[in-house]
Amino acid sequence: MRVLVVEDEAKLARNIAKALKEAASYAVDICTDGEDGQHQALSTPYDLIVLDLMLPKVGGLEILRNLRQKGCKVPVLVLTAKDTTEDIIQGLDCGSDDYMTKPFEIGELIARCRALVRRTYDRPDPIVRLGDLSVDMSSRTVTLGEQRIALRAMEYRLLEYLILRAGQIVSKTEILEHLYDFDAESFSNVVEVHISALRKKLITGSQRVSIQTVRGLGYVIREVSD
């Protein structure tokens, strides 16, 4: 999943990004002013935006209004020092999906981010199952039948995205847009390399799940009939 953090306190933004990468395996982009944040939010297909309200150049509430007026449906979690009841009501009424006040516990922030992303893909249960494959998004553990599968960070990120969209064809472009940081490796066959590695790790004697290539379109994960 790809998250945009719009926060003018650079150190805090970096800490949030680091936590989301390590605890949730998200790709994270950072903007430290509202103008850049709004541009990024409207030009990149994010799965979640973490948004401060008191930003230079363009305020968070204005960003929220503009996003919703332009039909942007990405979930937005407001993270701000503005903590009065009136502030919270205004933030929610402007289009935010959740509202947290500073100071905050990083574990709670991560849990709220995970919940918003799951809701986007209509997956309220943190454990997603397909055939005998189970992906626990809260602990980032993967099991196939009775076997625990160890995945590298990008392999897990790829599997999570595919299983959230199980049965749907996911293009290479969508994978790159949703899973890779701007400064990640950029060689031309990076997606194919990770797909191949993931397939190898999911092959067992009781396999009932397959990642299939749809020529010219992308990839789809499906349950395989006995």
N, C-alpha and C positions, 0 to 999 in steps of 0.2 A: 504494500500500500504506500501511497505517496502523500505526504503531509506538508503543508505550508505553515510555517510559524512566522507570524507578523508581530514583532516585538522590538521596541526601540532600545531596550537594555541589552546590549550585545552579549554580555556574559550570561545573563539569564536565558537568552535565546539559544546560545550554544549548549547550555546545560540541559534545556528541554529537548533539543535535538539529539543530544547524546543519549539521554534516557529513552527517548522513543526508538532510537536505532537499536540500543542494546536490549531493552526489555520487550519491545514489540516487533522488532525487525522491520521497521518502517524506513523508507527513503524519505529524507527530510530536507526541505529547502528553507532558507531563512531570508526574510526581508526586515530591515530595521527602520523603514519609514512607510507611511501609509500609501504614498504614491506608487512606490515600487511594489508594495504588497497588493494593491488593487490591480495593477497591471499583471502581476504574476497570477493572481487568482482568476482573472478573466481569460488568460491566454494558455493556461496549463490545466489538464484534467486531474485535479487533486481529488483524493478520497476524503480529505478532512482539512479544515483550516483552523489553526489555533490563533486567535486574534485579540491583541490588546486594544483598548479603546482610546487611550491617550497617546496618540502617535503624531510625529511631525508630518507636515505637508497635508495629509488627508487623515481625518479622524476615523476611528474604528466604526462608529455608528454610521457615518457617511458611506464607508466601504460596504457595510452590511446592506444598507438601503440600495446602493447601486448594484450590488450583486443580485439581490432578489428582483429588482426591477428589470434586470437584463436576463432574467430566467435562470440564473445559476442556482442549482439545487444542491451543491456540495454542502455537507454539514459543517456548521461553524460552531466552535466552542470558544466563547468569550472568556479571556483570562485577564483580569483587570484589578486594580486597586479600588475601583469605584464600587462600594459595597453597600450602599443604602438600598432599601426596598424599591424606591423609585428608580434607581439605576438599573436594578435587576429587571424590573418590569419593562423599562424602556428597551433594554438590550434584547429581551425575548420578543417584545412586540416589533422590533426592527428586523427580526428574522433569524436570530441566533437559535441554535438547537440545544445549547447548554450554556451554563454561566458559572464560572468559578471566580472566587475573589482571592487576591494576594493578601498575605502569604498563603501558601498552599502546600499540601503534601504531594510529592512527585508521584507516589504510588497511586493516589486517587486520580491524579491527572491522567496517568497512563490507562487506568481502568475505564475512565470516562471516554477517552479517545477510542479504545477498543470497542466499547459499547456502541459509539456513534458509527464507527466503520461497519460493524456487524449489521446495524440497522439499515445502513445504506444498501447492503446486499441481501436484506430480508433474512438475516441469520441471527435471531436473538440468542440462540444457544451458543456458548463459546466453543462447544465441541461439535464439529461438523463431520458427518459420516457419509461415506460413499462406498457401498459394498462392504468389504472388510477393512477398508481404510478409514482411520479416524485421526483427525487433526484437532488438537486442543489448542485454541488460540490464546488462552490465558497463560498456559505454561509452555507453549510452543513445542509440544511433544507430538510425535507422529507414531502411530502403531498400525501395522498391517497384520490382520489376524491377531495372533498372540505375540507377534514380534515387534519390539521397539526399533524404530528406524532412526539412525543418526544422520542428520542433514547439516550441511554447511548453511551459513546465514542466507546466502542468495538462493540456495536450493529450497530452503524452507519458505522464503518470501514468494518464490515462484509457485510452489505447491499450494500455499495458502490462497493466492490469487486465483489459481485455476480451480480449486475446489469450491471457492465462494461462487464461481461462475460455472459450476459443473453442468455439462450438457450443452454449453454455449461455445461457439468458436471464438477464440481469443487471438487477435492478430499480433504479429510481432511488434507492430507499432504500439499497440496498447500495452504490451508487456514492458517495452522500453519506457513508455510515458509513466506508467504507474509504479514501476519497481526500481528504477535506476536513478541514483543521484546524478546531478549534472556533471560531477567530476569523476564518475565511475568509469570503469574500463569501457572503451568505445570501439573495440575491434568489431568487424562486420558480422562475425558469426557468434557473438557473445550469447545470444539467446539459444541458438542451436547447441552450444557447448553445455549450457546449464540444463537444458531439456534432456540431453543425452545422459548426463550424470544422474539426473533425477530418475529417469527411466530405469537405469541400472540398479539403483538402490531400492526401487519398488518391485523388482522382480523376485518373487518367491514362489514356492510350490503351490501355495493356496491363492495365488493372485487372482483377484476379481475386478481389478481396476486397471485401466489402460490410458496412457496419454497418447493420443493419436494425432498424426500430422494430417491436416486437410490441405492438400496441395494448392498453393497460391492464396490461401486464406489465413492459415494460422494453426492453432492447436486446440484440442478439446480433450478434457478428461471425462471418462465415462466408466460406468460399471459394465463389466463384461459378463455375458450370460454363460452359465455352465454348459 
